[in-house]
Amino acid sequence: MSAPFLRQGSRLVLLSRSALEQEVNACLVDRAAQGMSAGTVSFYRKKLTTLQTYLHAQGIEQVEDITAPILRRWLLTLAESHSPGGVHALYRAAKTFLLWWERETEPQDWHNPIAKVPAPKVPTEPLSPASIDDVKRMIGACKGKGFLSTRDAALLLFLVDTGVRVGELLALNLGDLDLNSGAALVRKSKNRKPRAVFVSHKTRRALVTYLRHRDGAGDGAPLWIAEEGERLTYSGVRHLLERRAKQVGVPAPSAHSFRRLNALLSLRAGVDLLSIARLLGHSDLSTVSRYVRQISDDLQAAHQKAGIVDKLLG
């Protein structure tokens, strides 16, 4: 968050930050000092800016003046424009900040208001994965041996095969990929813990075809590039998905929905939850376990196909 300035004639005069803004910035510095990723620090910055904007509108510029009723009203206001998951994310950031401030300053005769404000409920419905039929059609549209066709096909297959996050995908270099074993080393993960992911023979073949367009590139070169030769970006991946989806007349899936598809297909193939969590880079099983609900449809179909009682008493 940049410092505020006021123009006085030809001069820019630095305005003093509010006490609340100073504490928010100190908290962000602490997050960065702990070695948290740039994405995590950015998450806290955005969420705490939202909190700070609301508090400023209420005339609150001191952390000590934040109360439980104020936090509850903030959450109710957020619910009007945010999804339950979005509200919960903002609550988590506010809780982290207030707990940090309490530890950092050790204020006397002050009771942390977050203790009286429970986390908002988040529906536990399964998250929707990308449609496997739609993805098949998108991959099928990547015909030809040109750069875009081979890159798009390899990238789509890689997303399905590995379930990597978009940031992890884009950070990969050529040297991180071992085509002999099918392993790729994810160095820049969300939890800052490197891990290996793996691709199938079909994906490897697609990668070999794509990498023929990368002759001469060194190990430090990006694995995924745009036509101009620069590292592919978030918007580049989004445009790729939108373009291929439009080409075959299906809704454009989000890049993250491929991650859910990977988890769901792995579950259907009999892979255990712990292995799936490790491959996806989750620190616990809570997120992955939500996909278990989605295989209930498979079980129902199997039960109906067996028709045990119907056949017994039919």
C-alpha positions, 0 to 999 in steps of 0.5 A: 500500500503506497503512502498518501501524498498531497500536492501543494503547488509544485510540491508533494507533501507526505501525509502521515498514515493513520495508526490503523494503516501503519499497523496493517503495513507492519502486519504485511511486513511481518508476513513477508519476513516469515517467508510467505509467498508474494501471492500470500502477502498480496492476499492479505494486502487486498483483504486488509485493505477492504477491512481498512476501507470499511473501518475508515468509513465508520470513523475508526482509525485505531485498532483498539476501537474495533469492536465485535459489533463492528466486525459483525456489521462488516461481515453482513455488509460483505455478504451483500456483494461477496460469495460465502467463500469470499466473506470467509476469506476476508474474515480469515485475514481480519482474524490473522491481523487482529491476532498478530496485533495482539501478540505484537503489542500485548495491549493491557486491558484489551480484549480481542473482538475476534474472539466473539465473532465466529467464522461465517458458515461456508456451504460445503457443496462439492466444487465443480470440476471442469467437464471431462467431455468439454475438455476432450473436445477442447483438446481435440480442437488443437489440431496441426503441428503449429506452435499454438496447436501443440502448445495448447494441447500439451498445456491442457493435458498437463493441467488435467494430468497434474492438477497444478495451480496456475501460478505453479504451471507458469513458474515451471522452467524447461529444466524442471521437466524430466520427460524420461520419468514424466516428473515435473518439479514444482519449485514455487508452490503455494506453501513454498514446499517443492513437490513432484508431479507426474504426467502420463505417456500421452501427455509426454508425447504432447510435450515432446511435440510442443518442445520441438518448437523450443529447440535451443532453449536452455534449462532456465527458459520457461516451459510455457511461452506465448507466441512472442517467446515470453513466459506465458501469463495468467491472462494468456492461460485464460485467453487460451481456455476461452479461445479453445472453448469458444472454438468447440462451443462449450463454456470456458472452464477456469484453470482451477477447475482442472485441478478439481477435475484431476482430484475427481478423476484420481478418486474415481481411479482409486487413488487414496486421499493422502496421495491426492493431497500430496500431489496437489500440494495441500497441507491437509485433507480438508479440501480434497475430502470435499471431492468425495461427495462427488463420487456419490453419483458414481456409486449411485449409478453403480447401484442402479446398474446392479439392481440387486433387489429389482433382479431378486424380486423382479 
